[in-house]
Amino acid sequence: MTTIVSVDVHDVRFPTAAAGDGSDAINRGDYSATYVELRTDAGPTGAGFTFTNGRGNEITCAAVRALAHHVTGRTVERIVAEPVAFWRSLTADAQLRWLGPEKGVIHMATGALVNAVWDLRAKLAGQPLWRLLADMSTAELVASVDFHHITDALTPDEAAAILDKGRDGMADRLAVLDRDGFPSYTTSVGWLGYPDDKVRALTRTAYDDGWRAMKMKVGGDPADDLRRARIIRAEIGPEALLMLDANQVWDVDEAIRNMAALAEVDPYWIEEPTHADDVLGHARIARAVDELTGGRCRVATGEVAANRVIFKQLLQAEAIGVMQIDACRVGGVNEVLAELLLAAKFGVPVCPHAGGVGLCEYVQHLAIFDYLRVGTSLAGRMVEYVDHLHEHFVDPVRTRDGRYLPPTAPGYSAAMRPESVAEFRFPDGPAWH
């Protein structure tokens, strides 16, 4: 038996704002992580985190500490035996649920703890998380999902059928991953705070390094957006994919109007074109964009979708052509499993959101598992890649020719280097003096 004896919480912040890294139409700050370590009575430490932005980290750290008593003293074996009961102990805390429910800071803190448990579980099994999940029985996977509030869209029996079917051909898909890696796209070329010359140079370098799909931020002055998009399209040519990301800044009519102009650069998708909770607004934009581009562009969203219920509605309303999961925004691996299964039920490809602090490290596992057992196809699938902050992780992502290489180390690739935690811990780390 392995008992979790303590939960250590670290406020880790990186000074990214000055260089414009991560800048978009709404956000410009210091990329941060509420970093969690689960200490055990014997064996490895479980690592997890949620991604935030500067002072927001103070609040998520406090939320993790408020939830930590649900984890401390539990055995991993008991958690594995009753995964939904464990998950609900966090999401249905009688005194904290009111702050959500199942959304926002309290849910992100839940995700940090839940992901740390999965990291610990994978380390104890001696497997990378993607392989642990792919090898789990259908019954174990279904038992890990809380189907409450989503059975009108996905039942446990439907989920089981998807996972059973996913076993067919899995060995062949593993061979594809070993040979080719997993497709990705890069956002590093197109932050909104970058000047044109930097955008042009970064795009050229990324193309030379093998990326054939790139994303840029929009949502500033429409003329500036179009000018920058033309620069990137001219560098990558007509065959490569160009995605646009508005980070929720537009109203519905504004999004449709701006996309009428941006259709010139042949975008593959428009991401977060309006408020993240506006399911019907996304549906209206999706119909308009489809008509504007002759079906060539689709709507993508999900990086700040609060929970599986929002994803259910986006899919039911036919509001998205690409579903973007986020490993930190929702309640950890258990809820992501529900989202992947919902996407498979509705036939919508999943392209995880990444970047930030450690999101690339997290979502590579989720995308690979989706390919192996759930979606079972690479058609329309890509993982976001941002070339920032990987050096602070014990097991950083590896890429080749614009593709992720499957992680091999046991765990969820979430462990940060102790020296990085010490240097960038706020406010006492040397980086902040």
SULQUITA-V236017 format. One record per residue. RES is the residue in three letters. PHI is phi in degrees with one decimal (NA if undefined). Layout:
[[RES | PHI] [RES | PHI]]
This chain:
[[MET | NA] [THR | -115.9] [THR | -105.0] [ILE | -81.6] [VAL | -99.8] [SER | -159.7] [VAL | -123.6] [ASP | -97.9] [VAL | -121.5] [HIS | -123.2] [ASP | -92.9] [VAL | -113.0] [ARG | -133.7] [PHE | -115.1] [PRO | -79.7] [THR | -95.0] [ALA | -64.8] [ALA | -60.3] [ALA | -89.1] [GLY | 81.5] [ASP | -64.7] [GLY | 82.1] [SER | -78.1] [ASP | -142.2] [ALA | -68.9] [ILE | -121.1] [ASN | -105.0] [ARG | -154.8] [GLY | -161.8] [ASP | -94.5] [TYR | -56.3] [SER | -139.5] [ALA | -140.8] [THR | -83.5] [TYR | -100.9] [VAL | -118.5] [GLU | -125.6] [LEU | -95.8] [ARG | -85.1] [THR | -118.4] [ASP | -74.4] [ALA | -164.4] [GLY | 97.5] [PRO | -75.1] [THR | -100.1] [GLY | -86.2] [ALA | -116.0] [GLY | -156.7] [PHE | -162.3] [THR | -126.7] [PHE | -91.2] [THR | -136.5] [ASN | -144.5] [GLY | 68.7] [ARG | -63.3] [GLY | -57.5] [ASN | -62.8] [GLU | -59.2] [ILE | -75.5] [THR | -68.4] [CYS | -61.9] [ALA | -63.3] [ALA | -66.6] [VAL | -61.6] [ARG | -63.2] [ALA | -69.0] [LEU | -96.5] [ALA | -60.0] [HIS | -66.4] [HIS | -74.0] [VAL | -104.2] [THR | -60.7] [GLY | 91.9] [ARG | -81.1] [THR | -95.0] [VAL | -60.2] [GLU | -62.4] [ARG | -68.9] [ILE | -61.1] [VAL | -63.1] [ALA | -72.1] [GLU | -134.6] [PRO | -65.5] [VAL | -72.2] [ALA | -60.8] [PHE | -63.5] [TRP | -59.8] [ARG | -71.0] [SER | -61.2] [LEU | -86.7] [THR | -78.0] [ALA | -117.6] [ASP | -53.3] [ALA | -60.7] [GLN | -98.8] [LEU | -115.1] [ARG | -57.8] [TRP | -57.5] [LEU | -73.2] [GLY | -102.4] [PRO | -77.6] [GLU | 53.7] [LYS | -162.8] [GLY | 71.6] [VAL | -56.7] [ILE | -67.4] [HIS | -77.0] [MET | -64.9] [ALA | -64.8] [THR | -57.8] [GLY | -60.5] [ALA | -60.9] [LEU | -71.8] [VAL | -63.5] [ASN | -64.2] [ALA | -64.4] [VAL | -65.0] [TRP | -66.0] [ASP | -60.2] [LEU | -63.4] [ARG | -61.2] [ALA | -67.1] [LYS | -64.5] [LEU | -63.8] [ALA | -81.6] [GLY | 71.4] [GLN | -131.7] [PRO | -63.4] [LEU | -57.6] [TRP | -57.9] [ARG | -74.5] [LEU | -57.0] [LEU | -65.1] [ALA | -63.8] [ASP | -88.0] [MET | -67.0] [SER | -69.0] [THR | -56.2] [ALA | -62.1] [GLU | -64.6] [LEU | -66.2] [VAL | -62.4] [ALA | -68.4] [SER | -87.2] [VAL | -101.4] [ASP | -89.0] [PHE | -86.3] [HIS | -58.1] [HIS | 77.7] [ILE | -127.6] [THR | -69.0] [ASP | -72.9] [ALA | -116.4] [LEU | -152.4] [THR | -97.8] [PRO | -56.9] [ASP | -66.1] [GLU | -65.8] [ALA | -62.5] [ALA | -61.8] [ALA | -64.6] [ILE | -61.9] [LEU | -70.1] [ASP | -63.2] [LYS | -63.3] [GLY | -65.5] [ARG | -72.3] [ASP | -66.2] [GLY | 76.1] [MET | -64.1] [ALA | -61.7] [ASP | -66.0] [ARG | -68.6] [LEU | -60.7] [ALA | -64.1] [VAL | -62.7] [LEU | -62.2] [ASP | -62.7] [ARG | -80.9] [ASP | -112.5] [GLY | 78.1] [PHE | -109.5] [PRO | -58.8] [SER | -144.1] [TYR | -133.4] [THR | -114.3] [THR | -105.0] [SER | -64.0] [VAL | -83.3] [GLY | -129.4] [TRP | -62.3] [LEU | -65.4] [GLY | -83.8] [TYR | -84.2] [PRO | -71.4] [ASP | -58.1] [ASP | -62.3] [LYS | -69.1] [VAL | -58.4] [ARG | -62.6] [ALA | -67.2] [LEU | -66.5] [THR | -63.3] [ARG | -61.9] [THR | -64.1] [ALA | -61.7] [TYR | -63.2] [ASP | -64.1] [ASP | -84.0] [GLY | 110.7] [TRP | -76.2] [ARG | -120.4] [ALA | -145.7] [MET | -139.1] [LYS | -123.8] [MET | -125.7] [LYS | -86.8] [VAL | -127.4] [GLY | 114.1] [GLY | -88.9] [ASP | -62.5] [PRO | -55.6] [ALA | -67.2] [ASP | -65.8] [ASP | -57.7] [LEU | -66.0] [ARG | -61.2] [ARG | -66.2] [ALA | -64.5] [ARG | -64.2] [ILE | -60.2] [ILE | -66.0] [ARG | -61.9] [ALA | -64.4] [GLU | -75.9] [ILE | -96.3] [GLY | 80.4] [PRO | -77.8] [GLU | -87.0] [ALA | -71.4] [LEU | -90.9] [LEU | -124.6] [MET | -108.7] [LEU | -117.9] [ASP | -135.1] [ALA | -94.9] [ASN | 48.8] [GLN | 73.7] [VAL | -78.4] [TRP | -92.8] [ASP | -73.8] [VAL | -61.3] [ASP | -64.4] [GLU | -63.4] [ALA | -61.6] [ILE | -64.7] [ARG | -64.7] [ASN | -68.1] [MET | -70.6] [ALA | -62.2] [ALA | -78.8] [LEU | -73.5] [ALA | -59.1] [GLU | -56.4] [VAL | -90.1] [ASP | 55.8] [PRO | -70.8] [TYR | -79.8] [TRP | -151.1] [ILE | -114.5] [GLU | -100.2] [GLU | 42.0] [PRO | -71.8] [THR | -151.8] [HIS | -53.3] [ALA | -61.0] [ASP | -90.6] [ASP | -86.5] [VAL | -62.3] [LEU | -69.0] [GLY | -63.8] [HIS | -60.7] [ALA | -63.6] [ARG | -66.5] [ILE | -62.7] [ALA | -59.5] [ARG | -65.2] [ALA | -67.3] [VAL | -65.4] [ASP | -58.8] [GLU | -70.5] [LEU | -62.4] [THR | -111.8] [GLY | 62.1] [GLY | 84.1] [ARG | -82.5] [CYS | -114.5] [ARG | -131.4] [VAL | -93.6] [ALA | -124.7] [THR | -163.7] [GLY | 143.3] [GLU | -66.1] [VAL | -120.2] [ALA | -64.4] [ALA | -70.5] [ASN | -167.4] [ARG | -62.7] [VAL | -70.8] [ILE | -62.5] [PHE | -61.7] [LYS | -56.0] [GLN | -67.7] [LEU | -58.1] [LEU | -72.7] [GLN | -62.9] [ALA | -85.5] [GLU | 53.7] [ALA | -90.3] [ILE | -136.4] [GLY | -104.0] [VAL | -138.4] [MET | -103.3] [GLN | -109.6] [ILE | -85.8] [ASP | -127.9] [ALA | -73.3] [CYS | -106.5] [ARG | -67.9] [VAL | -99.5] [GLY | -82.3] [GLY | 83.5] [VAL | -56.4] [ASN | -58.0] [GLU | -73.6] [VAL | -60.7] [LEU | -56.3] [ALA | -60.9] [GLU | -67.8] [LEU | -62.6] [LEU | -68.7] [LEU | -61.5] [ALA | -60.9] [ALA | -64.1] [LYS | -59.4] [PHE | -93.6] [GLY | 71.1] [VAL | -109.0] [PRO | -68.9] [VAL | -106.0] [CYS | -125.9] [PRO | -61.2] [HIS | -77.6] [ALA | -143.6] [GLY | 96.6] [GLY | 55.2] [VAL | -103.9] [GLY | 78.9] [LEU | -65.2] [CYS | -61.2] [GLU | -59.8] [TYR | -65.8] [VAL | -72.6] [GLN | -57.6] [HIS | -65.0] [LEU | -68.4] [ALA | -66.6] [ILE | -66.2] [PHE | -60.7] [ASP | -57.1] [TYR | -63.5] [LEU | -75.4] [ARG | -123.6] [VAL | -119.0] [GLY | -73.4] [THR | 57.9] [SER | -147.8] [LEU | -97.5] [ALA | -61.9] [GLY | 73.7] [ARG | -102.5] [MET | -151.0] [VAL | -104.9] [GLU | -65.9] [TYR | -130.5] [VAL | -129.2] [ASP | -88.8] [HIS | -137.2] [LEU | 72.0] [HIS | -65.4] [GLU | -65.5] [HIS | -89.6] [PHE | -109.2] [VAL | -64.3] [ASP | -124.6] [PRO | -71.5] [VAL | -60.5] [ARG | -125.4] [THR | -128.7] [ARG | -149.0] [ASP | 53.5] [GLY | 74.7] [ARG | -134.4] [TYR | -75.1] [LEU | -97.5] [PRO | -57.7] [PRO | -62.5] [THR | -116.6] [ALA | -75.4] [PRO | -59.7] [GLY | 111.0] [TYR | -105.7] [SER | 57.0] [ALA | -98.5] [ALA | -71.3] [MET | -93.5] [ARG | -66.5] [PRO | -55.6] [GLU | -68.1] [SER | -70.8] [VAL | -60.4] [ALA | -65.1] [GLU | -72.5] [PHE | -107.2] [ARG | -64.9] [PHE | -101.3] [PRO | -103.4] [ASP | -95.2] [GLY | -68.1] [PRO | -55.3] [ALA | -62.9] [TRP | -108.6] [HIS | -84.9]]
